[in-house]
Structure formats: structure tokens, C-alpha cells
Amino acid sequence: MKIAIDAMGGDNAPKAIIEGSLEAISEYGVEVYLIGLKKEIIDLLGNLEEYSKLHIVEANEIIENSDNPVKAIKQKKDSSMVLGLSLVKDNTCDAFLSAGSTGAFLAGSLLRVGRIKGIDRPALSPVLPSMKGGYMLIDAGANVDCKPKNILQFAIMGSIYMEKVLGIISPKVGLLSNGTEEGKGNELTKQSHELLKNSNINFIGNIEARDMIYGVCDVCVCDGFVGNVVLKNTEGLASGIMSMIKEEITKTTVSKIGAMLIKNSLIGLKKRFDYKEYGGAPFLGINGIMIKAHGSSDKKAIKNAIRQAKLLYDNKCIDLIRAEIERAEIV
């Protein structure tokens, strides 16, 4: 598998991007195309002859988070993000990964690579922690306004991903609403419920936000406005809880001793809430494998994001989504 990687995107670029890429080459056997400022990359790499599966693609521009997404994609044609998308578009690479601007990544994916035929809107699809492992939130922010057929498409794509990438047989799909009763929700939720109920996915009905942490479903589907609010709240809550735990266990000598006794359990808890374990969120619905890594990704997160891209590639998820959308004939 060949994967293009934006070496200049993210808070810890290019060092963490390069280090994570090298670990992925060693562990997963992937071929990596690092795109960015060539001198910076070479200075960090040292002896290029050691890396037979590593290629450097020179880019002289960087898309910043402050840039207008569409304008940046159209004007910064020599940027690491645009060149990476182009490598997928022309079939040089099988996937593209970036920890850079989410808005520019989505805009570029649409403008440069395009959607899967039959998919109206691609969706940002992170996997979030639950007491049963993890669940996918789809859409987590790509589409503020949606139609019922978009919700159904999100559910189908999420189901395929969770089954083929994470190995969950017949993943349970829940529709996020303000109550579990079938008639609850706004007009979008009510109409989406009807479509989901009559589809071939394993739809379990409406779910409430408070139940998501308990793993009531494997795929939580909603529009991007609601999904992004849930995502930001989940990230903030997880960070806040860990900070409060740290504050409490360091208050006294007794609490510090107690913390030492449960150190392994605390490490396990932190790991369950750590986005680095999943690495990134795929943009499902794009006609190519697109992985958006967290802006603050370290080398571990980048390595795991590459692993995620490889699983999508090995399991032919894009082809499966394409076939299922065509079969479902969503209009």
C-alpha cells in the first residue's frame, strides 16, 4: 500500500509526522510519500538511503488553519495538502493522511478527489470511547444541514467501516435524538428514523446522548451540527475528568500513595480515552481513503492513523461502500 502524508500539517509537524511514518513503515510495511518542505524533512531524516519505502515530494506552500479552506485549496496549488490529494487522484497513492486544517482537507477532498457516486455528502467519522470499546460518531462536523437520505448514507458507511475495519459483526446503529421513543426529535430525526427502520442495517432506534458512553450502539448517526457539538463536549469532558483525577490524587501524601497502588488502572483509563489509539477519523464518502488526524497528533497517533488507512485499504472499504450505496438506490 502507498500512502501520501502531509508532513507539514498539525501542531507537531513535521517531526511527529516523520517519526510516526517511519514507525509505520517498519511495522506495517507501507510505502510512504512524505509531502512538505524538503530541507526540513531531510534535516530530520538524516540518511535517506536507510529508508527504501520512503519518498519525499517537495511542496513549497503550507495551508494554515487560519486560511479560508476553499480559497486555500484553489490558490495554494503547491501546498503539501493539495499535492497529497493529487497523488490519490492520479492513483499514485492509495490513501492520504493529514493533521492539518479540517476545513481545507474536506474542501480539497471534494474538489480534488470527488465523492463516491451516489453519496451526496461525505462525513467526518471519528471513533469515540465507550465502556464497550468504542463507537463511531457520524457525521461529526462536515455537514451542518442534512437531509434524511444523508443520514441513511452516513449510517450505511459507518456500518461498513465498523464491520470491516474494527471487526464488529452486524454493528448496531443508533439515531441520536432527544428521547428513545420513535416519535421523538425534530423533523429531520423523524424522517430519518423511517428510512433507517426500513433499511438493511442493524438499526436499534433512537438513542440519547447520555447513553453513548455505555456503548448502546456501534454507530451513532446524526447531522454534522449535532455531531460536532457532541464531539467537542466529549473531548472536553474526557480531558476535564483526567485533570480532576490528577488534581485529586496529588492533594495529599495519602492520596499520592493510593495513586501509586492504582497506577496501572489509571493508565488503562487514560488509554481508553486517548484519541491516539485510533489515530484519526476517516472522511467517508470520498472516492478515496482520506484520514484526518487530530491537530495535536504525536508520532503514536500518526502511526495508528496510517494503520487505520491500511485497514480501509486491505478490506476494500471504498469498494464496499460504493456497492452498498448503489444497491440501496438512495434517492
N, C-alpha and C positions, 0 to 999 in steps of 0.2 A: 504494500500500500504506500502511496505517495501523498504526503500531507504538506500543504503550504501553511506557514505560520508567520503571522505578523510579529516581527521581532521588536517593533517599536511601540506596540500598544500596551497600555497598562501602567500602573504606578511603579512597578518594579522592573520595567523594561530598560535595556534589553537583557540584563544579567539573568534574571529569573527565567525568562523565556528561553534563553540559550541553555541554561543548566537543565531545565525540565525537558527540553528537546533531546539533549544528549542522553539523559537517563532513559527516555522513551525509545530512542534508537537501540540502546543496549538491551532493554528489557523486552520490547515488543517487536523489534526487527523492522520498524517502519523506516521509510525513506523520507527525510525532512528537507523542505525548501525554506530556508530562513530568509525573510524579506526585510530589508531595512538599510540603515546607513552602514555601508560595507566596512569602513575603517573601524567603527565602534564594535562591530561583530567580530572582526578579525582580531582586534586587540584583546578581546575577551576569550577567544578560542585558542589562540596560540598557534600550534602546529596543525594546519588543516589536513595534512596527509594522514593524520590519525583517524579521520572521520570519513570513511568511504561512502557512507549513506547520507552524507550531509552536503547540501548545495546552498550557495549564497546567491540570492537575487538582489541586486543593488536597487535601492529606492532612495530618492533624494528629497522626498517630502514626507511629512507626518500629519495625519489627521488628528487634531486635538479635540478634546471633549467640548471645548468652547466653540468649535466650528459649527456652522449650520450644516446638518447632515447631508441633505440633498446637494447643496451648493458645493460642499467639500468633495463629494464623490465625483461631481461633474468637472470641477476645476482642478483638483489635485490628482491628476491622472498618473503622476509618478510617485504616488504615495504607497507605503507598504500595504495598506488595506486594499486599495484599488488593484494593485499588481497581484496580490494574493487571490482576490476574487477572479481576476482574469485567468490565472493559472487553472482554476477549476472550470471556468467557462470554456477554455480551449482544450480541456481534457488532459492537460499536462499533469495535474494533480487530482486526487480523488476526494479531497476534503480541504477545508480552510478553517483555521483557528485564529481568533483574535481576542485579546483582553482590552481592546481599545473602545472607542465610542460605540455604545449600543445603537444609538440612532443612526449613525453613519453605516454601521455594519448591516442593519436591517435595510436601509435605503440602498446600499450598494448591492446587497444580495438580490433585491428585487430588480434593480436597474441593470446589473451586470450579468447575473446568472438566471434570474427569472423563476417563476413559480412552477410547481408541478401542474400539469394540465388537469383542470377540474377543481383545483384549490384556489379559492378566491383570495384568501389572506393567509400568509404564514403566521406561525405563533411562536412566541418565546416560551420554552418548556423546561424550566428547572425542576430538579428532583429535590424535595424538601424533606427534612427529618420527621419521622413519626415513631411511635412506640413499637411499631411493627416493621421498622426498617426505613422506608421512605415512600413518598408518593409524588407523582408528577402534578404540578400546577400548570394548567394550560388554558388560556393564554395569560402570561404574567406581565404583559405590558406592551405588546406590539400593536394591538388594535383597541382603541378606546371605545369605539362604537361598533357593534356587531349585529349580525342578523342570525336568526335561528339556524340557518344552514351552515354558517361559520362555526357555531358551537358544535354541531354534529361533526363537521370535518375535524375540528380540534380533538373531539373525543375519539374518533377513528384513528387519527395519527398517534395520539397518546397511548392508545391501547396497543398498537403495533409496536411502538417503542418499548413499552414496559414489558411486553412479552418477549420480544426478540433480543433486546439489549440487557434487560435486568432479569430475564428468565421467569417472569411471573405468568403462570398459566391462567388464561381467561381472566385478565385483570378486571377488577371491579371499578366501574366508572360512576362517580357521583357528580350531581349538578349542584353547584354552590348556590344556596338560596337563604332566605331569612326564616326558614322553617322546613321541616321534613315532609309536611303534608303536600300532596300532589298539586293542590291549588295555590300554594304559596309562591310569592315572588312577583316581580314586575312582568310586563307583557312579554319581554324577551325570554325570561325564565320559563314562563308558562308555555310559550310556543316551542321553545327548545325541548322542554320536557316531553312533549308529544312526539317530536322527531326522534329523540333518544330512546323513548319507550318502544317505538316501532322499528328500531334498527337491530342489527345483528350483534351489537356489542353487549357486554355484560353490564347493563345499566341497573343500578340499585336504587335509583330515585334521587330525590333532593337530599342534600346534607347541609348541616350548619357549620360555620367556621370553627366553633368550639370543639367539634368532633374530629377535625382533621388531624390533630396531633395524636389521636388514638388509633389512627390507621384504618378508619372505616372504609376507605376506598384506596385504590391504587392510582387512579387518575381523577383529579378534581378539575372539572371543566367550568369555565366562566369567561366573561368578556375581559378584555385587557385592562380596563379601568379598575374593575373589582380585583382582578388578579394581581395588579401591581400594588394596590393597597395592602392586600394580604401578604405579598412577598416582602414589602418594606417592614410591615409590622412584625412578621416572623423573624426577619434578620435582626431587628431592633430588640425584640423580646429575648431572643437567644443570647445576644451579646449582653443585654442587661442582666439576665439571670446569672450568667457566668461571672459578671463583675460583682454582683451582690454576694454570690457564694464566696468569691475570693476575698471580699471585704470582711465577711463574717468570720471566715476561718483564720484570718490573720489578726483578729482583735486582741486575743489573749494568748498566754502561753499554753493554757489548757486546750484551746481551740486549735492551736498550731500542732500540738501533739496528736489531737484527734484527726486532723487533716492528714498527717503522716500515715496514720493507720488505714485511712480510706483513700490513699493516694491513687491506687490503681483504678478504683471505682470512679474517682473524679476525672482521671484521664480518659476512661471509657465514655463518660458522659460528654466530655468536651468533644471527643471524636464523633459521637453521634450527631452533634450539632455543627460539625465542621464542613463547610461547603467544599473544602479541598478534597474530600473523599470522593466527590462526584466530578469535580474538575470544572465543569461548565454546563451551559444549557444549550441544547440544540435549537436552531431555528427550523422547526418542522414545517414543511410545505414548500420550501425552496427546492429547486431541481438540482440539488447537490448537497453534500454534507457540510453544514455550517455549524460550528461550535463557538458560542460566545462564552469566553472565560471571564470570571469575576475580575473587576478592575484592579483589585489588590492581590491577585494571584501570585503565589510564590512558586518555586520550582516543582513542589509536590502537586499543586493544583494543575499546573501546566502538563505535567506528566500524565495525570489522571484524565485530563481533558483529551489528550491525544489517545489514551486508551479507549475513551468513550467514542471518539471518532472511528477508531479501528473496529469497535464492536458494531457500529452502524454499518460500516463498510462490509465486514465479514458476513453479517446477517442480511445483507441486501435490503436494508430497511426502506430506502428510497423507492426501490422497485416494488416492494410490498405495499407501500402507501399508494403508489401510483395505480397498482392493480386494484386495490380495495376501493379507492375513490371512483375509479372507472366502473367497478361492479355495482357500487352503491347508487350510481346515477343520481347524485345530489344536484338538484336544480334550484 
